[in-house]
Amino acid sequence: MLKNSLLILSFLTIGNLQIKNYNEPFLGIWAEFHSGETIQVFNGENSDIYFERFLDNVLVASGQMDAREFEIQVERLDTDLKYTLEYSFSPDQQVLSVMKPNSTEAWLLYKIR
């Protein structure tokens, strides 16, 4: 009986655990420190997360993303590319470093809003 009670209690506890939403801190508009690039990250339908990257106000990339701990899964909508990017936030989540795909370089972005 005790064993069954513990088993039921553990399932109830697991069901009440909140899953961390890694996408939330990305939402908003970001600007690159050393170029005219901006990235808008926003919610789409069904809680999907989308991005649009602009260079001097011209759309240069768009797609869907899903953030996990230290990784972003990207599926581009303007091309057939899919890739994984590593990222890191500053402690206040106002500065973001994202590794460029197939590169040793990174974007260094600051949150505009």
Secondary structure as GFF3:
##gff-version 3
##sequence-region A 1 113
A	DSSP	alpha_helix	2	16	.	.	.	ID=ss1
A	DSSP	three_ten_helix	24	26	.	.	.	ID=ss2
A	DSSP	beta_strand	28	32	.	.	.	ID=ss3
A	DSSP	beta_strand	37	43	.	.	.	ID=ss4
A	DSSP	three_ten_helix	45	47	.	.	.	ID=ss5
A	DSSP	beta_strand	49	55	.	.	.	ID=ss6
A	DSSP	beta_strand	58	68	.	.	.	ID=ss7
A	DSSP	beta_strand	71	76	.	.	.	ID=ss8
A	DSSP	beta_strand	82	89	.	.	.	ID=ss9
A	DSSP	beta_strand	95	99	.	.	.	ID=ss10
A	DSSP	beta_strand	106	111	.	.	.	ID=ss11
###
